């Protein structure tokens, strides 16, 4: 039972308003990531940018764009340990400051190599943010809203991309170097806002409890449940997290990367594969080089940037349906359907470029828009949601850091090779990425378990591992029982099943008064957990 008295709440926001406020501030981190992805796509085609950098060739442009991923790769690996040492909130603040410094170096660059340095520094900030934001979001979200909130987070990422494209477009009318310096400077403004916001948001309660700051952790859980220290669901959630922490410590296996790989190899590989295919499926061929793609199809100059802006608006809108669908359809159905649509769209893009007829420019625009919409609905948000869901608390930072590093490694490969491949294999580049979409479909169909609605502390049940703590209410008292380890056949069945394991239920599921966003998204949903009462037994 809970024997920790929470500190008196001094927050003006509690319950769902607090949850949504936290999500908005945290989402600025992925907004920055999206903005930085798109900002280079527009300015590299501008005449003043080309003149300033002496008409850089495809390898120079590819390096300038993709070198950000090297910085992100390095710090995303380090973010696992950093997040465990200074906390989620401290890592968020550090990432925002580093990103802002990198943006300033890019804005006031005096040449090619200074721009490279600025991109690397910004990449270091992006690596920290792209690792810690999904972890933080998953750890403060209730199970039946976790998918929706993560998808809202990705919408902010795409909105950042769309914002950068339109900033590039309107800045292109400026007849000076400010046409590319202004878009880069806006990175500093957004980064400063995120840094300031990270100072006032609460720390992750799961990290606090894991570092034996039980009183502070309990206080934040209480605030997330509406501020009532006697809320039985808040007490049950605290107890479940604490019991899981104690259980992991009693195993005495340590918390190194080697232990994580030995004990959770399947989960680590699934997390890494989700991020790898998010890149191999071709999004950054479009994201980083959309104007170049449209120029290749026949749209020239500013018209190519305009088409990119229109595409970005539809891309942003495509990220809205998962808010509603991800916690209803589940992760698997969305990934599978997205892979099919994306593969077809990329194949048709290559075909239209191959035939090269008068209808090709318009046809390519349609194919790219369909592709981006499919990605925004599926392989965009889910690979950022899935890794922090499936990794246990003791290894969540390290597991997500490895999966995020995988993202940046493949991000770099795609970003660096795309300008060369566009010239070397031309139209074949697009069906090549369509083939990767087919591979991702096969991988998800056979190996990805469904995680919809599963509390983080009970994810072991999905993989048939460890001990599962379950709660039920008897005579008003929350009791804990440990189930025996699932056998191999249960594990195999859970991995192949399209549906969530029916044995996974938790009394830690938050039951609070719903805000307007919840009422809109979940007004017909009757899946909210209720503890088993005496009359139900």
VENKAUR-V422263 format. One record per residue. N is the residue number from 1. PHI is phi in radians with two decimals (999 if undefined). OMEGA is omega in whole degrees, 0 to 359 (none if undefined). NEAR is the number of other ideal C-beta (glycine too) atoms within 12 Angstrom. Layout:
n:N phi:PHI omega:OMEGA near:NEAR
n:N phi:PHI omega:OMEGA near:NEAR
This chain:
n:1 phi:999 omega:181 near:17
n:2 phi:-1.27 omega:176 near:32
n:3 phi:-2.17 omega:180 near:12
n:4 phi:-1.93 omega:178 near:26
n:5 phi:-1.51 omega:181 near:16
n:6 phi:-1.21 omega:175 near:33
n:7 phi:-1.18 omega:176 near:22
n:8 phi:-1.03 omega:183 near:13
n:9 phi:-1.26 omega:175 near:26
n:10 phi:-1.95 omega:182 near:14
n:11 phi:-1.50 omega:176 near:24
n:12 phi:-1.38 omega:178 near:12
n:13 phi:-1.80 omega:175 near:25
n:14 phi:-2.44 omega:178 near:31
n:15 phi:1.18 omega:184 near:31
n:16 phi:-1.16 omega:174 near:32
n:17 phi:-1.00 omega:177 near:24
n:18 phi:-1.15 omega:180 near:32
n:19 phi:-1.04 omega:181 near:40
n:20 phi:-1.22 omega:178 near:30
n:21 phi:-1.11 omega:177 near:26
n:22 phi:-1.05 omega:182 near:40
n:23 phi:-1.08 omega:180 near:41
n:24 phi:-1.12 omega:181 near:28
n:25 phi:-1.12 omega:180 near:35
n:26 phi:-1.10 omega:182 near:46
n:27 phi:-1.19 omega:174 near:40
n:28 phi:-1.06 omega:178 near:40
n:29 phi:-1.11 omega:179 near:52
n:30 phi:-1.39 omega:171 near:48
n:31 phi:-1.04 omega:178 near:44
n:32 phi:-1.06 omega:178 near:52
n:33 phi:-1.02 omega:180 near:52
n:34 phi:-1.13 omega:180 near:44
n:35 phi:-1.06 omega:182 near:45
n:36 phi:-1.19 omega:176 near:50
n:37 phi:-1.10 omega:187 near:47
n:38 phi:-1.57 omega:189 near:46
n:39 phi:-1.11 omega:181 near:49
n:40 phi:-1.31 omega:184 near:47
n:41 phi:-1.09 omega:182 near:48
n:42 phi:-1.48 omega:187 near:45
n:43 phi:-1.35 omega:182 near:45
n:44 phi:-1.23 omega:178 near:44
n:45 phi:-1.69 omega:183 near:40
n:46 phi:-1.35 omega:183 near:36
n:47 phi:-1.16 omega:181 near:21
n:48 phi:-1.25 omega:176 near:24
n:49 phi:-1.14 omega:180 near:40
n:50 phi:-1.08 omega:180 near:22
n:51 phi:-1.16 omega:182 near:15
n:52 phi:-1.10 omega:183 near:25
n:53 phi:-1.76 omega:174 near:27
n:54 phi:1.00 omega:177 near:12
n:55 phi:0.83 omega:182 near:17
n:56 phi:-1.10 omega:178 near:26
n:57 phi:-1.41 omega:184 near:17
n:58 phi:-1.06 omega:180 near:24
n:59 phi:-1.21 omega:178 near:20
n:60 phi:-1.12 omega:178 near:25
n:61 phi:-1.13 omega:179 near:36
n:62 phi:-1.05 omega:178 near:34
n:63 phi:-1.16 omega:180 near:30
n:64 phi:-1.05 omega:181 near:43
n:65 phi:-1.32 omega:192 near:44
n:66 phi:-1.51 omega:183 near:40
n:67 phi:-1.13 omega:175 near:36
n:68 phi:-0.96 omega:182 near:47
n:69 phi:-1.16 omega:179 near:43
n:70 phi:-1.17 omega:175 near:32
n:71 phi:-1.10 omega:179 near:38
n:72 phi:-1.14 omega:179 near:46
n:73 phi:-1.07 omega:182 near:35
n:74 phi:-1.10 omega:185 near:29
n:75 phi:-1.37 omega:176 near:38
n:76 phi:-1.18 omega:174 near:49
n:77 phi:-1.19 omega:181 near:32
n:78 phi:-1.23 omega:185 near:31
n:79 phi:-1.08 omega:178 near:47
n:80 phi:-1.04 omega:179 near:38
n:81 phi:-1.29 omega:180 near:25
n:82 phi:-1.06 omega:180 near:34
n:83 phi:-1.10 omega:178 near:47
n:84 phi:-1.34 omega:184 near:33
n:85 phi:-1.50 omega:185 near:19
n:86 phi:-1.77 omega:176 near:24
n:87 phi:1.59 omega:181 near:34
n:88 phi:-1.22 omega:182 near:47
n:89 phi:-1.13 omega:180 near:37
n:90 phi:-1.13 omega:179 near:27
n:91 phi:-1.17 omega:178 near:42
n:92 phi:-1.08 omega:179 near:48
n:93 phi:-1.11 omega:181 near:36
n:94 phi:-1.07 omega:179 near:34
n:95 phi:-1.07 omega:180 near:48
n:96 phi:-1.15 omega:180 near:44
n:97 phi:-1.14 omega:180 near:29
n:98 phi:-1.08 omega:179 near:39
n:99 phi:-1.08 omega:180 near:49
n:100 phi:-1.09 omega:178 near:38
n:101 phi:-1.10 omega:178 near:28
n:102 phi:-1.06 omega:178 near:41
n:103 phi:-1.09 omega:179 near:42
n:104 phi:-1.16 omega:178 near:27
n:105 phi:-1.10 omega:178 near:32
n:106 phi:-1.13 omega:184 near:43
n:107 phi:-1.09 omega:186 near:31
n:108 phi:-1.82 omega:181 near:19
n:109 phi:-1.04 omega:177 near:29
n:110 phi:-1.90 omega:180 near:17
n:111 phi:3.11 omega:187 near:18
n:112 phi:-1.05 omega:187 near:24
n:113 phi:-1.27 omega:175 near:18
n:114 phi:-1.17 omega:176 near:21
n:115 phi:-1.09 omega:178 near:36
n:116 phi:-1.06 omega:178 near:30
n:117 phi:-1.06 omega:179 near:26
n:118 phi:-1.07 omega:179 near:38
n:119 phi:-1.15 omega:179 near:40
n:120 phi:-1.14 omega:180 near:33
n:121 phi:-1.10 omega:177 near:38
n:122 phi:-1.05 omega:178 near:50
n:123 phi:-1.06 omega:177 near:46
n:124 phi:-1.07 omega:177 near:41
n:125 phi:-1.16 omega:180 near:48
n:126 phi:-1.11 omega:179 near:50
n:127 phi:-1.07 omega:177 near:47
n:128 phi:-1.12 omega:184 near:53
n:129 phi:-1.18 omega:184 near:57
n:130 phi:-1.21 omega:176 near:57
n:131 phi:-1.50 omega:191 near:53
n:132 phi:-1.45 omega:183 near:50
n:133 phi:-1.11 omega:177 near:52
n:134 phi:-1.08 omega:178 near:55
n:135 phi:-1.10 omega:181 near:49
n:136 phi:-1.04 omega:181 near:47
n:137 phi:-1.10 omega:182 near:49
n:138 phi:-1.18 omega:185 near:43
n:139 phi:-1.42 omega:177 near:47
n:140 phi:-1.85 omega:185 near:44
n:141 phi:-1.70 omega:173 near:42
n:142 phi:-1.24 omega:186 near:39
n:143 phi:-0.99 omega:185 near:38
n:144 phi:-1.45 omega:174 near:32
n:145 phi:-2.08 omega:189 near:41
n:146 phi:-1.05 omega:180 near:37
n:147 phi:-1.12 omega:181 near:42
n:148 phi:-1.09 omega:181 near:39
n:149 phi:-1.16 omega:177 near:43
n:150 phi:-1.15 omega:178 near:44
n:151 phi:-1.23 omega:173 near:44
n:152 phi:-1.08 omega:177 near:38
n:153 phi:-1.07 omega:180 near:48
n:154 phi:-1.17 omega:175 near:49
n:155 phi:-1.02 omega:177 near:35
n:156 phi:-1.11 omega:176 near:39
n:157 phi:-1.06 omega:181 near:46
n:158 phi:-1.23 omega:176 near:44
n:159 phi:-1.10 omega:175 near:36
n:160 phi:-1.10 omega:177 near:40
n:161 phi:-1.07 omega:181 near:45
n:162 phi:-1.09 omega:179 near:38
n:163 phi:-1.05 omega:181 near:35
n:164 phi:-1.12 omega:181 near:43
n:165 phi:-1.12 omega:181 near:45
n:166 phi:-1.26 omega:173 near:29
n:167 phi:-1.10 omega:177 near:37
n:168 phi:-1.05 omega:184 near:40
n:169 phi:-1.12 omega:182 near:36
n:170 phi:-1.23 omega:177 near:21
n:171 phi:-1.24 omega:181 near:32
n:172 phi:-1.15 omega:178 near:33
n:173 phi:-1.42 omega:178 near:18
n:174 phi:-1.39 omega:185 near:21
n:175 phi:-1.63 omega:177 near:12
n:176 phi:-2.95 omega:178 near:17
n:177 phi:-1.15 omega:177 near:25
n:178 phi:-1.09 omega:180 near:22
n:179 phi:-1.08 omega:176 near:31
n:180 phi:-2.01 omega:178 near:37
n:181 phi:-1.32 omega:180 near:32
n:182 phi:-1.10 omega:177 near:30
n:183 phi:-1.00 omega:179 near:40
n:184 phi:-1.24 omega:181 near:41
n:185 phi:-1.16 omega:180 near:29
n:186 phi:-1.06 omega:174 near:33
n:187 phi:-1.02 omega:181 near:47
n:188 phi:-1.14 omega:181 near:34
n:189 phi:-1.11 omega:182 near:26
n:190 phi:-1.14 omega:179 near:39
n:191 phi:-1.07 omega:179 near:43
n:192 phi:-1.16 omega:178 near:24
n:193 phi:-1.11 omega:179 near:24
n:194 phi:-1.11 omega:180 near:44
n:195 phi:-1.07 omega:179 near:33
n:196 phi:-1.15 omega:180 near:19
n:197 phi:-1.14 omega:182 near:27
n:198 phi:-1.18 omega:179 near:37
n:199 phi:-1.36 omega:185 near:19
n:200 phi:-1.91 omega:178 near:21
n:201 phi:-1.33 omega:181 near:38
n:202 phi:-1.30 omega:175 near:39
n:203 phi:-1.28 omega:176 near:34
n:204 phi:-1.11 omega:180 near:43
n:205 phi:-1.11 omega:180 near:45
n:206 phi:-1.16 omega:177 near:46
n:207 phi:-1.17 omega:179 near:37
n:208 phi:-1.07 omega:180 near:32
n:209 phi:-1.17 omega:179 near:37
n:210 phi:-1.16 omega:178 near:34
n:211 phi:-1.81 omega:174 near:25
n:212 phi:1.15 omega:173 near:15
n:213 phi:-1.76 omega:189 near:24
n:214 phi:-1.10 omega:183 near:27
n:215 phi:-1.12 omega:179 near:24
n:216 phi:-1.13 omega:179 near:29
n:217 phi:-1.11 omega:179 near:37
n:218 phi:-1.10 omega:180 near:35
n:219 phi:-1.07 omega:181 near:32
n:220 phi:-1.23 omega:176 near:43
n:221 phi:-1.07 omega:178 near:48
n:222 phi:-1.06 omega:179 near:37
n:223 phi:-1.08 omega:179 near:38
n:224 phi:-1.18 omega:179 near:43
n:225 phi:-1.68 omega:176 near:36
n:226 phi:2.02 omega:174 near:27
n:227 phi:1.64 omega:180 near:28
n:228 phi:-1.57 omega:182 near:22
n:229 phi:-1.15 omega:179 near:25
n:230 phi:-1.64 omega:180 near:16
n:231 phi:-1.07 omega:186 near:29
n:232 phi:-1.19 omega:179 near:28
n:233 phi:-1.24 omega:176 near:36
n:234 phi:-1.10 omega:179 near:39
n:235 phi:-1.13 omega:179 near:33
n:236 phi:-1.14 omega:180 near:36
n:237 phi:-1.14 omega:177 near:45
n:238 phi:-1.01 omega:183 near:42
n:239 phi:-1.11 omega:180 near:34
n:240 phi:-1.13 omega:179 near:42
n:241 phi:-1.09 omega:182 near:39
n:242 phi:-1.10 omega:180 near:35
n:243 phi:-1.10 omega:179 near:33
n:244 phi:-1.14 omega:178 near:35
n:245 phi:-1.07 omega:180 near:31
n:246 phi:-1.10 omega:180 near:24
n:247 phi:-1.04 omega:181 near:24
n:248 phi:-1.13 omega:180 near:31
n:249 phi:-1.20 omega:182 near:19
n:250 phi:-1.17 omega:176 near:14
n:251 phi:-1.17 omega:175 near:18
n:252 phi:1.11 omega:185 near:11
n:253 phi:-1.68 omega:182 near:20
n:254 phi:1.39 omega:184 near:17
n:255 phi:-2.32 omega:181 near:27
n:256 phi:-1.41 omega:176 near:16
n:257 phi:-1.09 omega:180 near:24
n:258 phi:-1.13 omega:178 near:15
n:259 phi:-1.13 omega:179 near:21
n:260 phi:-1.04 omega:181 near:34
n:261 phi:-1.15 omega:181 near:21
n:262 phi:-1.17 omega:187 near:15
n:263 phi:-1.56 omega:187 near:27
n:264 phi:-2.20 omega:183 near:35
n:265 phi:-0.99 omega:181 near:20
n:266 phi:-1.04 omega:182 near:28
n:267 phi:-1.16 omega:180 near:40
n:268 phi:-1.09 omega:180 near:34
n:269 phi:-1.15 omega:177 near:25
n:270 phi:-1.12 omega:179 near:38
n:271 phi:-1.09 omega:180 near:47
n:272 phi:-1.14 omega:182 near:35
n:273 phi:-1.14 omega:180 near:35
n:274 phi:-1.09 omega:180 near:47
n:275 phi:-1.32 omega:179 near:43
n:276 phi:-1.10 omega:182 near:31
n:277 phi:-1.28 omega:173 near:43
n:278 phi:-1.03 omega:178 near:47
n:279 phi:-1.59 omega:182 near:42
n:280 phi:-1.13 omega:178 near:36
n:281 phi:-1.26 omega:165 near:48
n:282 phi:1.78 omega:187 near:46
n:283 phi:-1.11 omega:184 near:48
n:284 phi:-1.42 omega:167 near:42
n:285 phi:-1.08 omega:178 near:43
n:286 phi:-1.49 omega:186 near:51
n:287 phi:-1.12 omega:183 near:47
n:288 phi:-1.40 omega:190 near:43
n:289 phi:-2.20 omega:182 near:43
n:290 phi:-0.96 omega:178 near:48
n:291 phi:-1.03 omega:178 near:42
n:292 phi:-1.17 omega:177 near:37
n:293 phi:-1.08 omega:181 near:45
n:294 phi:-1.20 omega:175 near:40
n:295 phi:-1.13 omega:178 near:27
n:296 phi:-1.09 omega:181 near:36
n:297 phi:-1.48 omega:177 near:39
n:298 phi:2.22 omega:175 near:23
n:299 phi:-1.49 omega:189 near:29
n:300 phi:-2.12 omega:172 near:17
n:301 phi:1.02 omega:183 near:21
n:302 phi:-1.14 omega:178 near:24
n:303 phi:-1.09 omega:179 near:21
n:304 phi:-1.16 omega:178 near:35
n:305 phi:-1.18 omega:178 near:42
n:306 phi:-1.08 omega:178 near:28
n:307 phi:-1.08 omega:177 near:38
n:308 phi:-1.12 omega:179 near:47
n:309 phi:-1.14 omega:178 near:35
n:310 phi:-1.11 omega:177 near:27
n:311 phi:-1.04 omega:182 near:41
n:312 phi:-1.15 omega:178 near:43
n:313 phi:-1.12 omega:179 near:26
n:314 phi:-1.15 omega:176 near:28
n:315 phi:-1.00 omega:179 near:40
n:316 phi:-1.11 omega:180 near:35
n:317 phi:-1.10 omega:181 near:22
n:318 phi:-1.19 omega:180 near:36
n:319 phi:-1.45 omega:182 near:45
n:320 phi:-1.36 omega:180 near:28
n:321 phi:-0.95 omega:179 near:28
n:322 phi:-1.08 omega:175 near:42
n:323 phi:-0.90 omega:184 near:34
n:324 phi:-1.56 omega:192 near:25
n:325 phi:-1.54 omega:192 near:27
n:326 phi:-1.12 omega:179 near:45
n:327 phi:-1.64 omega:175 near:37
n:328 phi:-2.01 omega:178 near:26
n:329 phi:-1.32 omega:186 near:29
n:330 phi:1.64 omega:185 near:32
n:331 phi:-1.33 omega:187 near:43
n:332 phi:-1.12 omega:183 near:35
n:333 phi:-1.05 omega:181 near:27
n:334 phi:-1.16 omega:179 near:43
n:335 phi:-1.13 omega:182 near:46
n:336 phi:-1.15 omega:181 near:31
n:337 phi:-1.14 omega:178 near:30
n:338 phi:-1.10 omega:181 near:43
n:339 phi:-1.08 omega:180 near:42
n:340 phi:-1.12 omega:183 near:29
n:341 phi:-1.12 omega:181 near:31
n:342 phi:-1.09 omega:180 near:47
n:343 phi:-1.07 omega:178 near:38
n:344 phi:-1.12 omega:181 near:24
n:345 phi:-1.10 omega:180 near:37
n:346 phi:-1.18 omega:177 near:41
n:347 phi:-1.07 omega:179 near:30
n:348 phi:-1.19 omega:176 near:28
n:349 phi:-1.03 omega:178 near:42
n:350 phi:-1.11 omega:181 near:37
n:351 phi:-1.14 omega:180 near:23
n:352 phi:-1.11 omega:177 near:30
n:353 phi:-1.22 omega:180 near:32
n:354 phi:-1.18 omega:182 near:22
n:355 phi:-1.28 omega:173 near:16
n:356 phi:0.82 omega:178 near:18
n:357 phi:-1.96 omega:182 near:15
n:358 phi:-0.98 omega:181 near:11
n:359 phi:-1.40 omega:186 near:17
n:360 phi:-1.01 omega:182 near:25
n:361 phi:-0.98 omega:180 near:26
n:362 phi:-1.19 omega:181 near:18
n:363 phi:-1.14 omega:180 near:27
n:364 phi:-1.14 omega:177 near:38
n:365 phi:-1.01 omega:180 near:34
n:366 phi:-1.10 omega:181 near:24
n:367 phi:-1.10 omega:180 near:38
n:368 phi:-1.15 omega:179 near:45
n:369 phi:-1.12 omega:178 near:34
n:370 phi:-1.09 omega:179 near:30
n:371 phi:-1.04 omega:182 near:45
n:372 phi:-1.08 omega:179 near:47
n:373 phi:-1.12 omega:179 near:34
n:374 phi:-1.14 omega:178 near:38
n:375 phi:-1.16 omega:181 near:49
n:376 phi:-1.10 omega:180 near:43
n:377 phi:-1.56 omega:190 near:40
n:378 phi:-2.30 omega:186 near:47
n:379 phi:-1.32 omega:172 near:50
n:380 phi:-1.32 omega:185 near:52
n:381 phi:-1.39 omega:191 near:44
n:382 phi:-1.13 omega:179 near:49
n:383 phi:-1.12 omega:174 near:48
n:384 phi:-1.52 omega:178 near:51
n:385 phi:-1.45 omega:192 near:47
n:386 phi:-1.17 omega:183 near:48
n:387 phi:-1.02 omega:178 near:48
n:388 phi:-1.16 omega:176 near:50
n:389 phi:-1.21 omega:191 near:49
n:390 phi:-1.52 omega:180 near:44
n:391 phi:-1.52 omega:179 near:44
n:392 phi:-1.27 omega:185 near:45
n:393 phi:-0.95 omega:185 near:47
n:394 phi:-1.12 omega:181 near:37
n:395 phi:-2.13 omega:186 near:39
n:396 phi:-1.10 omega:180 near:46
n:397 phi:-1.07 omega:183 near:44
n:398 phi:-1.21 omega:180 near:41
n:399 phi:-1.11 omega:179 near:48
n:400 phi:-1.20 omega:178 near:52
n:401 phi:-1.11 omega:178 near:43
n:402 phi:-1.17 omega:180 near:40
n:403 phi:-1.15 omega:178 near:47
n:404 phi:-1.19 omega:176 near:52
n:405 phi:-1.07 omega:176 near:38
n:406 phi:-1.08 omega:177 near:36
n:407 phi:-0.98 omega:185 near:46
n:408 phi:-1.26 omega:177 near:44
n:409 phi:-1.12 omega:179 near:29
n:410 phi:-1.26 omega:175 near:34
n:411 phi:-1.03 omega:179 near:43
n:412 phi:-1.12 omega:181 near:33
n:413 phi:-1.03 omega:180 near:24
n:414 phi:-1.15 omega:182 near:38
n:415 phi:-1.12 omega:182 near:44
n:416 phi:-1.31 omega:187 near:31
n:417 phi:-1.57 omega:185 near:31
n:418 phi:-1.02 omega:179 near:40
n:419 phi:-1.02 omega:179 near:34
n:420 phi:-1.18 omega:182 near:24
n:421 phi:-1.17 omega:177 near:29
n:422 phi:-1.07 omega:178 near:32
n:423 phi:-1.52 omega:187 near:20
n:424 phi:-1.41 omega:183 near:15
n:425 phi:-2.03 omega:175 near:18
n:426 phi:0.79 omega:188 near:20
n:427 phi:-1.11 omega:183 near:30
n:428 phi:-1.20 omega:180 near:21
n:429 phi:-1.02 omega:188 near:33
n:430 phi:-1.35 omega:173 near:40
n:431 phi:-1.13 omega:175 near:29
n:432 phi:-1.06 omega:177 near:29
n:433 phi:-1.24 omega:173 near:41
n:434 phi:-1.11 omega:176 near:34
n:435 phi:-1.11 omega:177 near:24
n:436 phi:-1.12 omega:176 near:32
n:437 phi:-1.06 omega:178 near:39
n:438 phi:-1.11 omega:178 near:25
n:439 phi:-1.11 omega:180 near:23
n:440 phi:-1.16 omega:176 near:40
n:441 phi:-1.06 omega:181 near:30
n:442 phi:-1.09 omega:181 near:20
n:443 phi:-1.08 omega:181 near:27
n:444 phi:-1.13 omega:184 near:38
n:445 phi:-1.06 omega:186 near:23
n:446 phi:-1.66 omega:191 near:19
n:447 phi:-2.15 omega:185 near:28
n:448 phi:-1.54 omega:174 near:41
n:449 phi:-1.36 omega:177 near:39
n:450 phi:-1.43 omega:181 near:40
n:451 phi:-2.07 omega:183 near:45
n:452 phi:-0.97 omega:173 near:36
n:453 phi:1.31 omega:182 near:38
n:454 phi:-1.50 omega:175 near:39
n:455 phi:-1.04 omega:184 near:42
n:456 phi:-1.03 omega:182 near:40
n:457 phi:-1.25 omega:181 near:45
n:458 phi:-1.99 omega:180 near:42
n:459 phi:-1.13 omega:177 near:43
n:460 phi:-0.99 omega:182 near:42
n:461 phi:-1.11 omega:181 near:40
n:462 phi:-1.14 omega:182 near:44
n:463 phi:-1.76 omega:179 near:39
n:464 phi:1.15 omega:184 near:30
n:465 phi:-2.16 omega:166 near:30
n:466 phi:1.10 omega:184 near:30
n:467 phi:-1.99 omega:182 near:26
n:468 phi:-1.92 omega:179 near:35
n:469 phi:-1.66 omega:180 near:36
n:470 phi:-2.18 omega:181 near:31
n:471 phi:-2.01 omega:165 near:35
n:472 phi:-2.55 omega:185 near:25
n:473 phi:-1.80 omega:178 near:25
n:474 phi:-2.36 omega:182 near:18
n:475 phi:0.98 omega:176 near:13
n:476 phi:1.36 omega:184 near:14
n:477 phi:-2.01 omega:177 near:19
n:478 phi:-1.45 omega:181 near:30
n:479 phi:-2.06 omega:182 near:21
n:480 phi:-2.08 omega:175 near:28
n:481 phi:-2.27 omega:178 near:17
n:482 phi:-1.84 omega:178 near:21
n:483 phi:-1.56 omega:179 near:22
n:484 phi:-1.23 omega:181 near:14
n:485 phi:-1.10 omega:179 near:16
n:486 phi:-1.24 omega:181 near:25
n:487 phi:-1.48 omega:186 near:13
n:488 phi:-1.07 omega:182 near:13
n:489 phi:-1.15 omega:178 near:11
n:490 phi:-1.15 omega:179 near:26
n:491 phi:-1.09 omega:181 near:22
n:492 phi:-1.10 omega:180 near:17
n:493 phi:-1.14 omega:182 near:22
n:494 phi:-1.17 omega:180 near:35
n:495 phi:-1.26 omega:183 near:30
n:496 phi:-1.54 omega:185 near:21
n:497 phi:-1.32 omega:175 near:28
n:498 phi:-1.44 omega:184 near:22
n:499 phi:-1.93 omega:178 near:22
n:500 phi:-1.21 omega:179 near:31
n:501 phi:-1.02 omega:184 near:30
n:502 phi:-1.21 omega:181 near:15
n:503 phi:-1.39 omega:186 near:22
n:504 phi:-1.64 omega:175 near:35
n:505 phi:-2.45 omega:180 near:30
n:506 phi:-2.45 omega:174 near:40
n:507 phi:-1.33 omega:179 near:36
n:508 phi:-1.42 omega:178 near:43
n:509 phi:-1.01 omega:184 near:33
n:510 phi:-1.26 omega:175 near:39
n:511 phi:-2.17 omega:182 near:30
n:512 phi:-2.31 omega:177 near:31
n:513 phi:-1.10 omega:186 near:20
n:514 phi:-1.39 omega:173 near:24
n:515 phi:-1.45 omega:186 near:22
n:516 phi:-1.19 omega:178 near:13
n:517 phi:-1.14 omega:179 near:22
n:518 phi:-1.11 omega:181 near:30
n:519 phi:-1.12 omega:179 near:13
n:520 phi:-1.22 omega:185 near:15
n:521 phi:-1.41 omega:190 near:29
n:522 phi:-2.23 omega:187 near:26
n:523 phi:-1.17 omega:179 near:13
n:524 phi:-1.84 omega:184 near:12
n:525 phi:-1.54 omega:180 near:19
n:526 phi:-1.99 omega:186 near:10
n:527 phi:-1.58 omega:183 near:19
n:528 phi:-1.04 omega:184 near:25
n:529 phi:-1.19 omega:171 near:30
n:530 phi:-2.22 omega:178 near:20
n:531 phi:-1.01 omega:180 near:30
n:532 phi:-1.25 omega:179 near:20
n:533 phi:-1.56 omega:183 near:15
n:534 phi:-1.08 omega:183 near:12
n:535 phi:-1.28 omega:183 near:10
n:536 phi:-1.64 omega:186 near:10
n:537 phi:-1.33 omega:none near:10
